[in-house]
Amino acid sequence: MEIIGKLINVKPIQEVSASFSKREIVIEIEGQYPQEVQLELHQTSVDLIDSYQIGDNLKVSFNLRGKRYEKEGEETKWFNTLQAWRIEKTQ
């Protein structure tokens, strides 16, 4: 999957555990009702955004990931993640 939009936010790298790091970015998609979409960069991909600036127009390739969370005594929940894996500057 791909989205094209303007980079509006880059958060710092988060060390979630000793073996997992992530970084969140936000892309604004233009249209009649502009949307601000948060994506995550994981592990070795956290540096992909370093060569871009806020305001750059980007094409971001990503995978849609879903995960079930179950805890005894609680209702089952599902979480979705947009995991970016390629970033390119556009005109």
KEDO-902226 format. One record per residue (C-alpha): x, y, z; residue in three letters. Coordinates in steps of 0.5 Angstrom, whole numbers, padded with zeros to 4 digits, always signed. Example, Ala and Ser with C-alpha at 12.3 -4.5 7.8 and 13.67 -1.06 7.14 Angstrom:
2
+0025-0009+0016ALA+0027-0002+0014SER
//
This chain:
91
+0000+0000+0000MET+0002+0007-0001GLU+0000+0014+0001ILE+0002+0021-0002ILE+0002+0027+0003GLY+0006+0032+0007LYS+0011+0030+0012LEU+0008+0034+0018ILE+0011+0031+0025ASN+0017+0026+0026VAL+0017+0023+0033LYS+0024+0021+0037PRO+0026+0014+0036ILE+0023+0010+0042GLN+0027+0004+0045GLU+0021+0000+0047VAL+0025-0006+0049SER+0032-0009+0049ALA+0031-0012+0042SER+0025-0007+0039PHE+0025+0000+0037SER+0020+0004+0033LYS+0019+0012+0031ARG+0013+0015+0029GLU+0012+0020+0023ILE+0005+0024+0021VAL+0003+0025+0014ILE-0002+0030+0012GLU-0006+0027+0006ILE-0009+0033+0002GLU-0017+0033-0001GLY-0023+0036+0001GLN-0022+0033+0008TYR-0015+0033+0009PRO-0013+0027+0014GLN-0007+0026+0018GLU-0004+0019+0018VAL+0001+0016+0023GLN+0005+0011+0021LEU+0011+0007+0025GLU+0018+0006+0023LEU+0021-0001+0026HIS+0028-0003+0028GLN+0033-0002+0022THR+0028+0003+0018SER+0027+0008+0024VAL+0033+0012+0020ASP+0029+0012+0013LEU+0026+0019+0015ILE+0033+0022+0017ASP+0034+0025+0010SER+0027+0029+0010TYR+0024+0035+0013GLN+0018+0037+0015ILE+0014+0040+0010GLY+0017+0035+0004ASP+0012+0032+0000ASN+0013+0024+0001LEU+0011+0018-0002LYS+0011+0012+0004VAL+0010+0005+0002SER+0007+0001+0008PHE+0004-0005+0011ASN-0002-0006+0015LEU-0001-0010+0021ARG-0006-0012+0026GLY-0006-0015+0033LYS-0010-0018+0038ARG-0010-0017+0045TYR-0013-0021+0050GLU-0012-0021+0058LYS-0016-0025+0062GLU-0022-0022+0065GLY-0022-0016+0060GLU-0026-0016+0053GLU-0021-0018+0047THR-0018-0012+0043LYS-0015-0011+0036TRP-0010-0006+0035PHE-0008-0004+0028ASN-0001-0001+0025THR+0001+0002+0019LEU+0008+0000+0018GLN+0012+0004+0013ALA+0018+0001+0010TRP+0020+0006+0004ARG+0020+0013+0003ILE+0021+0017-0003GLU+0021+0025-0004LYS+0015+0027-0009THR+0014+0033-0013GLN
//
